[in-house]
Amino acid sequence: MDKQIDFKELGKQIRCHDEIPAKGAKNNTSHPDNIMIFKSIESLELLTDVKVLEISFGNAKHLPFLFQKAKGICYYGIDTSEALVKKALSNNTLKAKEGRARFIKVKEDGVLDFHNDFFDCCFTANTLYFWENPILHFTEIHRVLRPGGNFILAFIEKNNGGKLPWTQPDFTFYEVNEVKKIFQKTGFVNIEVKQMAGEIISKDGQEITKPFVIMSGQKQIGLN
């Protein structure tokens, strides 16, 4: 019998990572974050010896998939949860010891404690809904990317978000055009939109296909 997911608890997990995980949800491949994270990684154009930033990494069990994409990847993951930082370290001990993976606890204000032009790419999934000031978050991501660097954002758009069983009242959803305007306003160019879909498991064990969006933008080459 398929495991049933407590969607109310699952929504709390996505909203606040310090919540106790719903039984079986975090390790289930049908968890919304898992589907979107793996698709985001597939969208990254990775070369040798790149520096990658991930915002909100969950349990970070997707990192082996990331590291097989290119040689010499140096990964930085940031999250607001100390518990998840510790969990990610325990799941990726070898890469951490090699200096290839770093997990850092940050504040929720969106400020990134990295130098300008530091990363080759950045990706994040299911985080946009909780950013009180998306412009600040996008501006900071743009600042820490090198010219030519890419930002990959996976999210569920407004017309689908309210229908999901795990959403909570404090989720803020956006239409594709709204997010595209934020990319443009914060200096990103070559913006691309991919309409995708994944399956999650309902309470009665049925598979439900849910669409989501992967949007990417590039920091313009030649910026001072």
C-alpha positions as CSV (number, residue, x, y, z in Angstrom):
1,M,0.0,0.0,0.0
2,D,1.3,3.5,-0.9
3,K,2.3,5.7,2.1
4,Q,-0.2,8.5,2.8
5,I,1.2,12.0,3.2
6,D,-0.1,14.4,5.8
7,F,-0.4,17.4,3.4
8,K,-1.0,19.9,6.2
9,E,2.2,18.9,7.9
10,L,3.9,18.8,4.5
11,G,3.0,22.4,3.9
12,K,4.5,23.3,7.3
13,Q,7.7,21.6,6.3
14,I,8.0,23.6,3.1
15,R,7.1,26.8,4.9
16,C,9.4,26.2,8.0
17,H,12.1,23.6,7.9
18,D,12.3,23.4,11.7
19,E,9.0,21.6,11.8
20,I,9.0,17.9,12.5
21,P,8.9,16.1,9.1
22,A,5.7,14.4,8.1
23,K,6.1,10.6,8.4
24,G,7.6,9.3,5.2
25,A,7.3,12.6,3.4
26,K,10.8,13.9,3.1
27,N,12.2,10.7,1.8
28,N,9.4,10.2,-0.7
29,T,10.3,10.9,-4.3
30,S,6.9,12.3,-4.7
31,H,7.6,15.2,-2.3
32,P,7.2,18.4,-4.4
33,D,10.6,19.7,-3.5
34,N,12.3,16.5,-4.8
35,I,10.7,16.6,-8.2
36,M,11.5,20.3,-8.7
37,I,15.1,20.1,-7.4
38,F,16.1,17.3,-9.7
39,K,14.6,19.1,-12.7
40,S,16.3,22.3,-11.7
41,I,19.7,20.5,-11.5
42,E,19.0,19.1,-15.0
43,S,18.5,22.6,-16.2
44,L,21.9,23.8,-15.0
45,E,24.6,24.2,-17.6
46,L,27.6,23.0,-15.6
47,L,31.2,23.2,-16.6
48,T,34.4,22.0,-14.9
49,D,35.3,23.6,-11.5
50,V,32.2,25.7,-11.1
51,K,30.9,27.3,-7.9
52,V,27.2,26.5,-7.3
53,L,24.8,28.1,-4.8
54,E,21.6,26.4,-3.7
55,I,19.1,28.3,-1.6
56,S,17.2,26.0,0.8
57,F,18.6,22.5,0.3
58,G,16.2,20.3,2.3
59,N,18.0,17.1,3.3
60,A,20.5,17.6,0.5
61,K,20.3,14.0,-0.7
62,H,20.2,15.2,-4.2
63,L,23.8,16.3,-4.1
64,P,25.2,13.0,-5.6
65,F,23.1,13.7,-8.6
66,L,24.5,17.3,-8.8
67,F,28.1,16.2,-8.4
68,Q,27.9,13.7,-11.3
69,K,27.0,16.5,-13.7
70,A,30.5,17.9,-13.9
71,K,34.0,17.6,-12.4
72,G,35.3,19.9,-9.7
73,I,31.9,21.3,-8.6
74,C,32.2,23.4,-5.4
75,Y,28.8,23.5,-3.8
76,Y,27.5,26.1,-1.3
77,G,24.0,25.4,0.3
78,I,22.3,28.0,2.5
79,D,19.2,27.5,4.7
80,T,17.6,29.2,7.7
81,S,17.4,26.0,9.6
82,E,20.2,24.9,11.8
83,A,18.7,21.4,12.0
84,L,18.8,21.0,8.2
85,V,22.4,22.3,8.1
86,K,23.4,19.5,10.5
87,K,21.3,16.9,8.6
88,A,22.8,17.9,5.2
89,L,26.3,17.6,6.7
90,S,25.6,14.1,7.9
91,N,24.2,13.1,4.5
92,N,27.2,14.5,2.7
93,T,30.1,14.0,5.1
94,L,32.7,13.0,2.4
95,K,32.1,15.9,0.1
96,A,32.2,18.3,3.1
97,K,35.5,16.9,4.3
98,E,36.9,17.2,0.8
99,G,35.8,20.9,0.8
100,R,33.4,20.4,-2.1
101,A,30.2,21.0,-0.1
102,R,29.5,23.7,2.4
103,F,26.2,24.1,4.3
104,I,25.6,27.5,5.9
105,K,22.8,28.8,8.2
106,V,21.5,32.2,7.2
107,K,18.9,34.7,8.2
108,E,15.6,35.0,6.4
109,D,16.3,38.6,5.1
110,G,17.7,37.4,1.8
111,V,21.1,39.1,2.3
112,L,23.9,36.8,1.0
113,D,27.3,37.0,2.8
114,F,29.4,36.4,-0.3
115,H,31.6,38.6,-2.5
116,N,30.3,40.0,-5.8
117,D,30.7,37.8,-8.8
118,F,31.4,34.7,-6.6
119,F,29.2,32.0,-8.1
120,D,28.8,30.5,-11.6
121,C,25.2,29.5,-11.0
122,C,22.4,29.5,-8.4
123,F,19.3,27.4,-8.1
124,T,16.3,27.1,-5.7
125,A,13.0,25.3,-5.7
126,N,9.7,26.1,-3.8
127,T,11.2,29.1,-2.0
128,L,9.7,32.1,-3.8
129,Y,6.4,31.8,-2.0
130,F,8.0,32.8,1.3
131,W,10.2,35.7,0.3
132,E,8.7,38.8,1.8
133,N,10.8,41.0,-0.5
134,P,11.5,39.1,-3.7
135,I,13.3,42.0,-5.2
136,L,15.9,41.9,-2.5
137,H,16.4,38.2,-2.9
138,F,16.8,38.5,-6.7
139,T,19.1,41.5,-6.4
140,E,21.4,39.6,-4.0
141,I,21.5,36.6,-6.2
142,H,22.3,38.7,-9.2
143,R,25.1,40.4,-7.2
144,V,26.9,37.2,-6.2
145,L,26.7,35.7,-9.7
146,R,29.6,36.2,-12.0
147,P,28.8,37.9,-15.4
148,G,27.3,35.1,-17.5
149,G,26.1,33.2,-14.5
150,N,22.7,31.6,-14.4
151,F,19.9,31.7,-11.8
152,I,17.4,28.7,-12.0
153,L,14.1,29.2,-10.1
154,A,11.5,26.4,-9.8
155,F,8.1,27.4,-8.6
156,I,4.4,26.6,-8.9
157,E,2.5,29.5,-10.5
158,K,-0.5,31.2,-8.9
159,N,-3.3,29.5,-10.9
160,N,-2.1,26.1,-9.7
161,G,-0.7,26.9,-6.3
162,G,-4.0,27.3,-4.5
163,K,-5.2,23.9,-5.7
164,L,-2.4,22.0,-4.1
165,P,-3.2,20.0,-0.9
166,W,-0.1,21.1,1.0
167,T,-0.4,24.9,0.6
168,Q,-0.9,27.1,3.6
169,P,-2.6,30.5,3.9
170,D,0.8,32.3,4.1
171,F,2.0,31.0,0.8
172,T,2.3,33.8,-1.8
173,F,2.1,32.6,-5.4
174,Y,2.9,34.5,-8.6
175,E,2.0,34.3,-12.2
176,V,4.8,33.5,-14.7
177,N,4.7,37.1,-16.1
178,E,5.1,38.5,-12.6
179,V,8.2,36.4,-11.9
180,K,9.6,37.3,-15.3
181,K,9.3,41.0,-14.5
182,I,11.2,40.5,-11.2
183,F,14.0,38.8,-13.2
184,Q,14.1,41.8,-15.6
185,K,13.8,44.4,-12.9
186,T,16.8,43.0,-11.0
187,G,19.0,42.9,-14.1
188,F,18.7,39.4,-15.5
189,V,18.7,38.8,-19.2
190,N,18.1,35.9,-21.6
191,I,15.1,34.8,-19.5
192,E,13.7,31.4,-20.4
193,V,10.5,29.7,-19.1
194,K,10.0,25.9,-19.1
195,Q,6.6,24.5,-18.3
196,M,7.0,21.1,-16.5
197,A,5.0,18.6,-14.5
198,G,5.5,16.1,-11.8
199,E,3.5,13.6,-9.8
200,I,2.7,13.7,-6.1
201,I,0.8,11.2,-4.0
202,S,-2.6,12.1,-2.6
203,K,-4.0,11.0,0.8
204,D,-5.8,8.1,-0.8
205,G,-2.6,6.9,-2.5
206,Q,-3.5,8.2,-6.0
207,E,-0.9,9.9,-8.3
208,I,-1.7,13.5,-9.1
209,T,0.0,15.3,-11.9
210,K,0.9,18.9,-10.9
211,P,2.5,21.4,-13.3
212,F,5.3,23.7,-12.3
213,V,7.7,26.2,-13.9
214,I,11.4,26.4,-14.2
215,M,12.5,29.9,-15.1
216,S,16.1,30.9,-15.7
217,G,17.9,34.2,-16.1
218,Q,21.5,35.2,-16.8
219,K,23.6,37.9,-15.4
220,Q,24.7,40.1,-18.3
221,I,28.2,39.7,-19.5
222,G,30.3,42.9,-19.5
223,L,28.8,44.4,-16.3
224,N,31.2,46.3,-14.2
